[in-house]
Amino acid sequence: MQDYVDQIATCIARGKVSKSSWWPPEMKDQDGADEIAASALANGLEPGTLLQGCMLGMDRIGKEFSEGKAAVTNLVISGVAMNTVLKHLKPYLQSGEVKRKGTFVIGTVLGDLHDIGKNLISMIITGGGFEVIDLGVNVPTKKFLEAIGQHPGCFVGLSALLTTTMPMMRDGVQAIRQAYPDTKVLIGGGPITLDFCTRIGADFYSPNPHDAVEYLQKNVA
């Protein structure tokens, strides 16, 4: 059964979605994440163990990206492969048979319509075993607060890609601190720095999405 886990991890890390997919060229005509996931479950592999394969694969590609050995396109393709496996796991996730490590609420702050960075971090955190609640873009602080109330104990991620919306991120962090002081708040985006993170009272910032997953895993209850 461990072979299935290793195969799924490899397919996700390399972005091999299915047997018919052309990428990567050296895996042409080989079974991909779709076929292997179906076979694994049909042959009795525990759904939770299959999810571990997803986590291993996303961890590999996340590390490669943080080390400059993989590009954004590699992350995107790996995300497609991971989502293919998650489709097979969906009934088990919905029933509660497969447990998530925690919940991560994320959105791009009010006034900002950029979503590429948000989508990438959402994908990698999903692959890390967390349920991601994506609020979308142009999200007012009130909506973040409502989502935290609906998902007690969740982590929160605020994204901003414009310097003009950084004050909205600051206001959002302060509002979350006031209403839910124990909530861990992660921030990110092109203009964001560690100094800004410290100044506004957020808990975590890193330019590498893989580091965010490691932070969540260390701080999950």
Secondary structure, DSSP 8 states (H G I E B T S, - for coil): -HHHHHHHHHHHHHT---TT---SGGGTTS--HHHHHHHHHHTT--HHHHHHHHHHHHHHHHHHHHTTSS-HHHHHHHHHHHHHHHHHHHHHHHHTSS--S-EEEEEEBTT----HHHHHHHHHHHHTT-EEEE--SSB-HHHHHHHHHHSTT-EEEEE--SGGGHHHHHHHHHHHHHH-TT--EEEE-TT--HHHHHHHT-SB--S-HHHHHHHHHHH--
